[in-house]
Amino acid sequence: MTPLEQKLGHSFSDPALLARALTHAGANSANSNERLEFLGDRVLALVVAQTLYQRYPEEDEGALTRRVHSLVRWEACARIGEEVGLWDHLVLTRSEAAGGRARGPILGSALEAVIAALYLDGGLEPARAFIERWWGPMFADAGTDERDAKTRLQEWAQARGKDSSAPVYTLKEQAGPDHAPRFVVEASVKGVAPVTGEGGSKRQAEQDAAAKLLAAVGDIA
């Protein structure tokens, strides 16, 4: 097994699957990981949903849904991608390899593609074993705050009284293919430096921006 396969916990019978999962569309559009990313997102959601269903038998659909959303978002995938060391194995253009703001979304997408490669090469169990191993520490904390970030930011702004104003969300960028779009949204509140968030939908990007702004105001409060 290669060092990467050891971290993935699976020896590929079809190494081309893994190679494709690691190939960004910018480097090779004809043999990129975009279709694998589409499948891997669904495999991840299934395993996470089943694990949460079994782990939290008393929780209703709403509580379980909040937990699922926090675990399958691209930020969680990017975090695991960093821990696995996936970036060093990706096939990227020179500009993409420089990283920057695109590093997180690229890592998250590639990690989902790797999950699909595990599923296609060995079935659900290798994919499940990988997810349970690397997502394990996050299952206990996911979605424990019943209020989403936008709601909490709104409450924080209201608590500041008449000198404050409601949060404003501005779409700054929309890119990517139809099946895997990426949105960048700026969140701002009077008296606080604005921040940007990213996500696969405008709502996800707004939530990400709100969470980052909450962290910022927590630091200065």
Buried (B, 14 or more C-beta within 10 A) or exposed (E): EEEBEEBBBBEBEEEEBBBBBBBBBBBBEEEBBBEBBBBBBBBBBBBBBEBBEEEBEEBEEEBBBBBBBBBBBBBBBBBBBBEBEBBEBBBBEEEBBEEEEBBBBBBBBBBBBBBBBBBBBBEEEBBBBBBEEBBEEBBEEBBEEEEBBBEBBBEBBEEBEEEBEEBEBEEBBEEBEEEBBBBBBBBBBEEBEBBBBBBBEBBBBBBBBBBBBBEBBEEEE
